[in-house]
């Protein structure tokens, strides 16, 4: 007699989906893991790809390699376009056709996407930093602008080409702005030394009056001081009123001439609430109960950035890696309990702390043991933990070697422009010089 094993479909191979799959893979369960990419991406280091510090392959790891020894795990490269709750079926666009896959249990771990707050101009002219393609696109853009600036005689155009605005005072904003300034100050300044009048300007804009809102006040102040000491200009208490191809206008009316606007001011859950027929919560997230079951939907769990669950402090759990890891593991364990006819466990978060790097030997950290660290010690802590979280020994080794090389030589090893032809963005920049932007 053949026993039909339960089948679990997991949407998303980020940290939540990955930890869920690894937990379930040890049991007599069939698992289908679906993702639009064939790799697991270490998103905290995307900014280093964008600023020439790391190669894209060093922060990505093939999903099939992760589960090559797990015969009960299948991977499908595709994008989910519908979920039928009644039939317990998922519809996927894959390999040029539509596949319909049945499930007994479903885990939605699709993560988050950049939130442009329905601002079309911002989405068209800004650069998000949520995918590997985003990071490579930004890297190509920055390097091409410096090449263009070298052969530009107009001083205002030259300044606009080498001015970079980063919006968002969270960890991604701080890390990106610091890395952009160091890219110029440690590398590009020397490679473009024949151009005496070329200077880079990096501006960080935050709508609140403080950086790193969830952090202790001492670390907020330290982060601001470290950014300024590096050379980054920080504008607090102002938001972006207008984002055009060749300028940014702040809420104060100030105009910044730039062709590079990095948007790190918000994320939202991937659009799965509508597929499930449930109301989206703040930031497009899906409401779940304490066992991570989607409210009102049988046998469907949501974990990580896409899940909306209120923590004991009255706020939703943050969209950070440890939350996704722990929720993915618990959702898998609760499915195992349900299969065995037992009740599941409630989610309790083991806080690992929060941290942000600002630049070389500059960082702030508030680890789980609640000691506030700044400067070099915080930076070392950040480096160690990110190496620990990175997937694959080869990736860890490559990243470690790159970091040592960068530290000793002040160099960035990945400065190649992958796009050989004039792309649409650069053509639009050229065309924008015909029109005069607002006066600063």
N, C-alpha and C positions, 0 to 999 in steps of 0.2 A: 504494500500500500504506500503510495507516494503522498508525503505531507507537503502541502503548499506553504511555503514560508512567507511571513509578512513582508510587505514591500514598503520601503520608506523612500520618498523622493525628497531630496534636499535642493533647494534653489539658492545658488550662490556658493562659491568656494572661497569666500573670505574667511576671517578668523572664526566666526560663528558657525558657518557651514562646515569648515574644515574640522573643527573640534567635535562637532556632532557626528560627522562621518567616521572619524577615527574611533570614537567611543562605540558606535554601532557596529563597526567592522569586525569587532572581536566576537560577535554573536551570530547565531544562525538566522540572519536577516538579509534580504536582498536590498541593496542600496543603489539608487540612481542619483548621481550628483550632476547637476546641470549648471553650466556657467557660460557666459558669452565669450569668455577668454579661456584658453587652454592652460592657464597658469594661475597660481596663487600669488597675489601681489602684496608686498610689504609696503603699504601706503605711507607709513610715517617717513619713509626715506624718498618719497617722490620728489621733494624739493631739491634733493641732492642730485638727482638725475637732471632736473631742470636747470641747475646751476653748474653743470659740468663736473660734479664731484664723483659720480658713480655711473657705470654703464647700466642701461636698462635691464640687462640679463642678470645683474647682481642683486636685484631686489625682487625678482620673479622666479618662480620655481614651477616646473611642469606638474600639473595635477596628476597625470597618469603615472609619473615617477613616484609620487607620494604614495599611491595605492597599488603599485605594481604587484605587491605580494598578497594583496587582499582580493581573492577570487570572487567575493560577494559584492564588490564595489564596481559599478559601471560608471563611466563618465560620458556625458553627452555635451558636445559643443553646440550651443544654441541659445535662443532667447525665448523665454516664456511669454506668450501673448494672451493666454486665457487660462482660467481655473474654473472647472465645473465642480462646485461643492457637492451637488446631489449625486453626480455620477462618480465622484472622487477621481477626477481625471485632470491632467495638465496637458495643455496644448503648447507645443514648442515649434518655433521656426528653426530648422536645423538642416544643413546641407542642401539648401534650396528646396526643401519640402516641409510640409507640416506633419508633425508626429503627435499622436495622442497617447499619453502614458498614464496608466492607472496606478493608484497608490492606496495603501491602507492608512498610512500616516504621512503627513506633509510638514516639512520644516521650511519656512521662508526665512532665508538669511541673505537677502539680496543687497543689504548694505544701504548706502546713501549716495546721493548725487549732489552736485553743486546747486545751491539755491540762489537764483538770480532775482528772486522776489518779483517774478513776472515783468521784469524790466528787459524789453527786447534789445535796446541799445547796449545795455550792459552785457548781455549775453553775446551779442555780435562782436563787440569791441574789446571785451575783457578775456582774460585767460583764467580758466579754472585749473585746479590741480588735484583731480580725483582719480585720474586714470594714467596709465603709462603713456598713452598717446598724448594726453595733456602735457605731460612733463617733457616729452621729446619735442613737441610742437613749440613749447615755450623756449626750450634751449635753442632750437634752430632760429627762432624769432630774434632772440637777444643777440646771438652771434652775428646774424645777418644785419641787424641794425648797427652794430659797431663797425662792420665792414662798410656799410653805406655811409656812416658818419665820417669815416676817414677821407672819403672823396666828396664831401659836402663843404662848400665854401661859406654858405650862409651860417653865421654863428647861432642864430635862433633855431634853425633847423637841426644843426649839429647838437645843440643842447637838448632838443626834444627827442632826438634819436637815442640819446644816452641817459635820459631820465626815466626811471622806473618807479611806478607807484604800486604799492601793495596795500590792499584794503583788508582790514581785519586784525584785531589785536589779540587773537588767540595764539596757541603754539604754532600753527601753520604759518600765520602771518609773520610772527617774529623770526621763525627759522628761515623763511624764504627771504625776507628783507635782509637779514644778517648775511646769508649766504650770497645773495646778489652783490652786496657791497664788497664782500671779501673776494668774489670772483673778479671784480674790477680791480680792487686795490692790490691783490696779491698776484694776479695773472695778467689780465688784459691791459692794465696800465703799462706794463713793461713790454708787452707785445706790440702795442700801438704807440710806443714812446716817440716815434718820429713825428707824430701828430701832437704838437705842443699845446694846442688849444682844446684838446678833447678831455673832458672831465665827466665822470659818472656821478649821478645824483640818485639816491635811493630814498624814497619817502614812504613812511608807514602811516596810514590814516586809520583811526579808530573812532567810531561814533560815540563811545562812552568816554568818561573822563579818566579811565584807568585801563591798563593793559591786563591781560590774563585774569579776567573777572573771578573765576573760582578759586584763585590762589590767595594765600595770606597776604596782607598788606605789605609786609616787609619784602616779600618776593616780587610783588608788583613793582615796588619802587626800585628794587635792584635790577629788574629786567629793563626798566626805562633807562636807568643810568648806564647799564651795559650797552644797550643799543646806541645811545647817544655817544658813548665813548668810542664805539666802533666807527661812527661816522654817519649813521642812519639818521635822517631827519624824522621826527615823530610829531604828528599832528593829532591831538586828542580833542574829543568833543565835537567833531565834525563828521558829517556823512557825505557820500557822493551824491550830488544833485543831478549831474549830467555826465554821461560817459560817451565821448565821441572818439573817432579814430585818432585824432591828433591833439586832443586835450581832455582834461577832466575839470569839471567845475564842482567845487565843494559847497556845502550848505551855507557857508559864510559868503559865498560869491567869489572866492579866490579861484583863479584859473591856473592850472598846472599844464604846461605844454608837454605832452608825452605821447608816445605810441605804445607804451607798455603798461597795461593795467592788470595786475594780478589780483583776482577776486578770491579772498580767503575769509569772507565775512559770513559764511553760513552754508549749511548743508540741509538737505531734506531727504526723507525716506524715499527709496525707489517706489515707483507708482504701482503698488500691489494692492492697496486698500480697495480701489475700484474693482479690480479683478475678483476680489473676494466678496464684493457687495457690502462692505462695512464702511462706516464713517472714518475718514482719516483724522487723526489727532494732530496736534501742533507739529509742524514740520513734516506733514505727510506720513507720520508714523502710524503703525497699527497697534491698537490697544490690545494688551494681553493680560491675563490674570496672573496670579502669583506662581502658577505652575507653567507659565509661558504659553498657555493655550490661547488662541485668538478668541476674543470675546464673542460668544454666540456662534462659533463655527466648530463643528465636531472634528476631532483628530487632526487639527491644523495648528501648528506652533509657529511663532515668530520670535527671532532672536537677533541680538546685535543692534546695529544702528537703526533698523527698521522697526524695532519693537518699542512700544510706549508703555512703560510700567513705572508707577510712582514709587520712589524710594522713601524710606522712613523720614527723610528731611523735608518731604512734601514736594520735591522736584523730581522730574523723570530721570531715570538713570542716564548718565552721560554716554555719549556715543564714542566710546574709547575701546581699545583692544581688550583689556582684561574683562570688561563687561561682556563683550561678544564671546570671548573664550568660555567664560563661566556659564553663560546662558546656553551656548551651543552644547556644552557637556551635559547640563541639567536637562535640556529638552530631550536629548538622546536617552538619558537615564529614565526620564518619565515615560517615554515611549516603551522602553523595556519593561517598566513596571506595569503599564497598561496591557501589554501583551501577556504578562504573567498574571493578570487579574488583580493587581495590587494598586493601591493609591500612590500617586506621585508625591514629590517633595516640592516645597515652596522655594522660590529663589531668594537666596541671601547673598549679598555681594561681599566678597573679600577684597577690600580696597588695597590696591598695590601702590597707590600714590600717584602723583601727577608731576610732570616735568616738561621743560622746554629748553632747547638749546638755542643760543643766540649767535654764536660764532666760535671761532677758535678760542678755546679755554674760557668761553663765556656761556653760562647756562644758569637756570634756576631749577631746583628740584625739591619736591615735598614727598619723599618716599613713604612707604607704609608705616615705618616706625616714627613718622611725624617729626623728623628733624629737618629744619629748613636749611637747605644747602644753596650756596651761590658760587659763581665763578668756576675755578678749575675743578674743585671737588664735585660740584654738580655736573659739570661737563663729563668727567670721567664716569660718573654714575649713569648718565644718559647713554654714553657710548657702550658701556657694559651691558645694560639692559636691552638695548636695541640689537646688539649682536646676539644676545641670548634668544630674543624673539624671532630673529631672522630664520627662515626655513632653508635647511640644507647646509652641510659642512662646507662644501665648495663656496657657496655664497658668503658664508661667514668669513672664511679665509680670505676671499677676494676683497670683501669690504674692509676687513681689518688691515690688509696690506695697503689698500688705497688710502685709508685714513692715516696710517703711519707715514706713507709717502707724502701726503698732503701736509701733514704736520711738520715734517722735516724739511721739505723743499718749498713750501708755500705754492704748490702747483696744483692744477686741476687737470687730470689726465684725459678727460673725455670732452674734447672741444671740436669735434667734427660736425659739420653741417651736412645732414643727410639728404636734404632737398637740393637737387642740382639745378632745378629750374626756378624761375621767378614765380612764386606762388601768388595766389589771389590776395592774401593779406599785404604782401609787399607792394603789389601793384596798386592797391587801394591807398597805401601810404604815399606812394609817388603821386597819385592823383590828388591827394588831399592838399598838397602844397599849392595847388592852383587856387584854393580857397584860403582866406586868411582866418585863423581861429580867433576867438575873443581875446582881447588884450588883458594881460595879467595886471 
